[in-house]
């Protein structure tokens, strides 16, 4: 009971997030085909966009040179984790209260930004994940199975279940961004798993998922879109082995298993299309 009361007090004390108080961070590697429409889509819902060009050689940064956004450039490819960290650091430097991360390939839509923001205000201090639950038939079966396997791994690292833990469209509160810049382990796609786990373990932060549309057939299945940088077998092995190693080192696996079972995914869906688990305090 004390945990719920503490969460309610923190929620009441948290300032309301508005589009002018957040930044959209877009890590991008060779996204010249779609980066302009992604950036313009984000600008329609948020005036603060930060593009992190991860050593692209196809003119990604040049494609948005005339847009009113901040552009950071890596001289060489450093990976998605480095792109997110640098984007977080810039957003914090500019004084924003939260970051919405979006991929630069067109899979994520700026139209979902208001829904993520609304969920963040209903669940202050939580990480908000755009979960690809709508039109899941668009998602290739192997990707859906891979994502479900990834959800299982993340649950062991956090102590609670997450709907679509592999989605890169997320809202991170400022305190989680600061944690992400503090030197937590994990590079490339592993970083996205690690920041959720570290936030749970060090800050007691939970995740809430907002249903969004799965856009795989329209994006990576289309001839005018580049293939995804994410490789399910390779990257899920890296993520899962990273998580398992941490769980084994911490020990208490049976207790973690019980916590996971007691904490199903929390889904914020006012339409009622998807069942939502009640918010539970994160056991320590």
PLY file of the C-alpha trace (Angstrom):
ply
format ascii 1.0
element vertex 284
property float x
property float y
property float z
element edge 283
property int vertex1
property int vertex2
end_header
0.00 0.00 0.00
2.84 2.37 0.85
4.28 1.88 -2.63
0.99 2.85 -4.31
0.57 5.94 -2.09
4.13 7.05 -2.86
3.51 6.63 -6.60
0.27 8.68 -6.35
2.05 11.48 -4.47
4.81 11.60 -7.11
2.21 11.57 -9.88
0.36 14.54 -8.38
3.64 16.44 -8.00
4.81 15.84 -11.58
4.36 18.71 -14.06
2.08 18.14 -17.03
4.03 17.31 -20.17
3.20 19.44 -23.21
4.70 19.34 -26.72
6.89 22.37 -26.01
8.40 20.64 -22.96
9.54 17.49 -24.77
11.97 16.70 -27.58
11.68 14.09 -30.31
15.02 12.29 -30.79
15.57 10.46 -34.08
18.72 8.32 -34.35
19.35 7.70 -38.04
21.74 5.71 -40.20
21.39 6.08 -43.98
17.74 7.18 -43.88
17.76 9.72 -46.73
14.71 8.03 -48.32
12.34 8.75 -45.43
14.03 11.01 -42.90
12.42 14.20 -44.17
8.87 12.92 -43.88
9.68 11.45 -40.44
11.09 14.77 -39.22
8.22 16.77 -40.72
5.71 14.37 -39.15
7.33 14.86 -35.76
7.39 18.66 -36.18
3.63 18.67 -36.72
3.20 17.52 -33.12
6.35 18.76 -31.38
8.43 21.86 -32.17
11.63 20.31 -30.81
13.25 17.64 -32.99
16.81 16.35 -32.59
18.26 14.22 -35.39
21.37 12.19 -34.58
23.03 11.20 -37.86
25.09 8.10 -37.07
27.78 8.43 -39.73
25.40 8.25 -42.73
26.93 8.41 -46.20
23.70 8.82 -48.20
22.88 12.46 -47.46
20.60 11.86 -44.47
21.50 15.13 -42.73
21.41 17.09 -45.98
17.83 15.93 -46.61
16.61 17.91 -43.58
19.13 20.77 -43.67
16.41 23.42 -44.17
14.10 22.16 -41.41
13.99 23.88 -37.98
15.58 20.96 -36.13
18.80 20.25 -34.25
21.19 17.97 -36.13
24.03 16.10 -34.40
26.46 14.11 -36.55
28.79 11.21 -35.78
31.86 11.13 -37.99
31.68 7.31 -37.96
28.97 4.80 -37.19
28.65 4.37 -33.40
25.37 2.43 -33.15
21.83 3.20 -32.04
22.76 3.26 -28.36
25.25 6.06 -28.92
22.70 7.92 -31.03
20.10 7.75 -28.27
22.59 8.75 -25.57
23.74 11.78 -27.55
20.14 12.73 -28.29
19.23 12.41 -24.61
22.21 14.55 -23.61
21.23 17.28 -26.07
17.60 17.23 -24.93
18.69 17.53 -21.30
21.10 20.33 -22.21
18.18 22.21 -23.78
16.15 21.66 -20.61
13.38 19.35 -21.81
11.33 17.23 -19.41
11.08 14.11 -21.58
12.19 12.59 -24.88
10.17 10.69 -27.45
12.44 8.41 -29.48
11.48 7.56 -33.06
13.26 5.57 -35.77
14.16 7.37 -38.97
12.93 4.71 -41.41
9.25 5.65 -41.40
8.07 2.77 -39.21
7.05 5.23 -36.48
4.47 7.92 -37.13
4.41 11.40 -35.68
0.63 10.95 -35.43
1.24 8.73 -32.38
3.08 11.46 -30.43
-0.07 12.95 -28.82
-1.15 9.51 -27.61
2.24 8.78 -26.05
2.18 12.21 -24.42
-1.32 11.65 -23.04
-0.27 8.31 -21.57
2.80 9.94 -20.01
0.52 12.40 -18.22
-1.72 9.60 -17.00
1.37 7.67 -15.81
3.84 10.37 -14.72
7.45 9.23 -14.49
6.83 6.00 -16.42
8.46 4.97 -19.68
5.77 4.92 -22.39
6.17 2.37 -25.20
4.35 2.53 -28.52
3.32 -1.12 -28.68
2.62 -2.54 -32.15
-0.65 -4.18 -31.18
-2.94 -2.81 -33.86
-2.98 -4.46 -37.32
-0.54 -7.10 -36.07
-1.16 -9.07 -39.26
1.16 -6.53 -40.90
3.99 -7.78 -38.72
5.87 -10.78 -40.17
5.38 -13.91 -38.06
9.09 -14.33 -37.39
9.29 -10.75 -36.11
6.25 -11.21 -33.88
7.70 -14.38 -32.37
11.06 -12.69 -31.93
9.40 -9.77 -30.17
7.52 -12.09 -27.83
10.79 -13.82 -26.97
12.34 -10.41 -26.31
9.41 -9.50 -24.03
10.15 -12.61 -21.97
13.77 -11.59 -21.56
12.96 -8.00 -20.60
10.50 -9.25 -17.98
13.30 -11.13 -16.25
15.45 -8.03 -16.26
12.77 -5.70 -14.88
10.58 -7.88 -12.69
7.45 -6.96 -14.66
5.98 -7.77 -18.07
6.04 -5.30 -20.97
3.88 -5.31 -24.09
6.21 -4.98 -27.13
9.47 -4.31 -25.30
11.33 -4.23 -28.63
9.52 -1.17 -29.98
11.81 1.80 -30.48
9.03 4.39 -30.26
9.15 5.36 -26.60
8.74 8.30 -24.28
11.52 8.55 -21.70
11.15 10.90 -18.71
14.11 13.19 -18.05
15.31 11.14 -15.06
15.52 8.05 -17.26
17.39 10.03 -19.93
19.90 11.12 -17.29
20.33 7.50 -16.27
20.89 6.56 -19.91
23.69 9.13 -20.13
25.36 7.90 -16.95
27.31 5.03 -18.49
24.92 2.08 -18.21
26.22 -0.96 -20.15
24.99 -2.01 -23.57
25.51 -0.75 -27.09
23.41 -0.62 -30.25
19.99 -2.29 -29.77
21.08 -3.74 -26.40
21.00 -0.20 -25.02
17.22 0.00 -25.49
16.78 -3.12 -23.36
19.32 -2.03 -20.79
17.81 1.39 -20.16
14.43 -0.19 -19.36
16.09 -2.66 -16.98
18.32 -0.07 -15.34
15.38 2.29 -14.86
13.44 -0.51 -13.13
16.34 -1.59 -10.96
17.76 1.82 -10.04
14.78 4.18 -10.21
11.81 1.85 -9.70
10.44 3.00 -13.07
7.68 1.04 -14.76
6.63 0.86 -18.42
3.16 1.46 -19.83
2.34 0.48 -23.40
0.17 2.48 -25.81
-1.29 0.50 -28.75
-0.02 1.76 -32.11
-0.25 0.36 -35.60
2.23 -2.25 -36.87
3.56 -0.82 -40.14
5.91 -3.56 -41.32
4.30 -4.33 -44.67
4.10 -0.64 -45.52
7.71 -0.03 -44.52
10.28 -2.82 -44.69
8.20 -4.93 -47.06
7.95 -2.14 -49.61
10.54 -1.80 -52.39
11.13 1.91 -51.71
12.12 1.39 -48.07
15.46 0.12 -46.88
15.69 -3.20 -44.98
15.58 -2.94 -41.21
18.92 -2.54 -39.40
17.50 -4.89 -36.73
18.46 -8.55 -37.29
16.18 -10.70 -35.10
18.50 -13.70 -34.58
21.68 -11.70 -34.09
20.28 -8.81 -32.10
17.85 -10.79 -29.94
20.69 -13.15 -29.04
22.78 -10.16 -27.98
19.91 -8.67 -25.99
18.82 -11.93 -24.34
22.32 -13.12 -23.44
23.00 -9.66 -21.97
19.85 -9.89 -19.83
20.38 -13.49 -18.72
23.96 -12.77 -17.65
22.74 -9.92 -15.44
19.93 -12.00 -13.94
22.31 -14.84 -13.08
24.76 -12.43 -11.46
22.02 -10.86 -9.33
20.60 -14.24 -8.29
17.17 -14.78 -6.70
15.72 -16.09 -9.94
12.69 -17.72 -8.30
11.74 -14.46 -6.60
12.11 -12.63 -9.93
9.90 -15.23 -11.60
7.17 -14.68 -9.00
7.36 -10.89 -9.41
7.04 -11.24 -13.19
3.90 -13.38 -12.85
2.38 -10.85 -10.45
3.02 -7.89 -12.74
1.33 -8.29 -16.17
1.74 -5.64 -18.87
0.11 -2.26 -18.25
-1.64 -1.05 -21.41
-3.04 2.47 -21.63
-5.91 2.30 -24.08
-8.88 4.56 -23.30
-10.77 3.07 -26.25
-10.96 -0.23 -24.37
-9.87 -2.27 -27.38
-7.04 -3.85 -25.41
-7.28 -5.04 -21.81
-5.20 -3.00 -19.38
-3.65 -4.36 -16.22
-4.01 -2.14 -13.14
-0.93 -0.18 -12.16
1.10 -2.03 -9.54
4.02 -0.72 -7.48
7.31 -2.25 -8.60
8.52 -4.72 -5.92
11.99 -4.03 -4.57
0 1
1 2
2 3
3 4
4 5
5 6
6 7
7 8
8 9
9 10
10 11
11 12
12 13
13 14
14 15
15 16
16 17
17 18
18 19
19 20
20 21
21 22
22 23
23 24
24 25
25 26
26 27
27 28
28 29
29 30
30 31
31 32
32 33
33 34
34 35
35 36
36 37
37 38
38 39
39 40
40 41
41 42
42 43
43 44
44 45
45 46
46 47
47 48
48 49
49 50
50 51
51 52
52 53
53 54
54 55
55 56
56 57
57 58
58 59
59 60
60 61
61 62
62 63
63 64
64 65
65 66
66 67
67 68
68 69
69 70
70 71
71 72
72 73
73 74
74 75
75 76
76 77
77 78
78 79
79 80
80 81
81 82
82 83
83 84
84 85
85 86
86 87
87 88
88 89
89 90
90 91
91 92
92 93
93 94
94 95
95 96
96 97
97 98
98 99
99 100
100 101
101 102
102 103
103 104
104 105
105 106
106 107
107 108
108 109
109 110
110 111
111 112
112 113
113 114
114 115
115 116
116 117
117 118
118 119
119 120
120 121
121 122
122 123
123 124
124 125
125 126
126 127
127 128
128 129
129 130
130 131
131 132
132 133
133 134
134 135
135 136
136 137
137 138
138 139
139 140
140 141
141 142
142 143
143 144
144 145
145 146
146 147
147 148
148 149
149 150
150 151
151 152
152 153
153 154
154 155
155 156
156 157
157 158
158 159
159 160
160 161
161 162
162 163
163 164
164 165
165 166
166 167
167 168
168 169
169 170
170 171
171 172
172 173
173 174
174 175
175 176
176 177
177 178
178 179
179 180
180 181
181 182
182 183
183 184
184 185
185 186
186 187
187 188
188 189
189 190
190 191
191 192
192 193
193 194
194 195
195 196
196 197
197 198
198 199
199 200
200 201
201 202
202 203
203 204
204 205
205 206
206 207
207 208
208 209
209 210
210 211
211 212
212 213
213 214
214 215
215 216
216 217
217 218
218 219
219 220
220 221
221 222
222 223
223 224
224 225
225 226
226 227
227 228
228 229
229 230
230 231
231 232
232 233
233 234
234 235
235 236
236 237
237 238
238 239
239 240
240 241
241 242
242 243
243 244
244 245
245 246
246 247
247 248
248 249
249 250
250 251
251 252
252 253
253 254
254 255
255 256
256 257
257 258
258 259
259 260
260 261
261 262
262 263
263 264
264 265
265 266
266 267
267 268
268 269
269 270
270 271
271 272
272 273
273 274
274 275
275 276
276 277
277 278
278 279
279 280
280 281
281 282
282 283
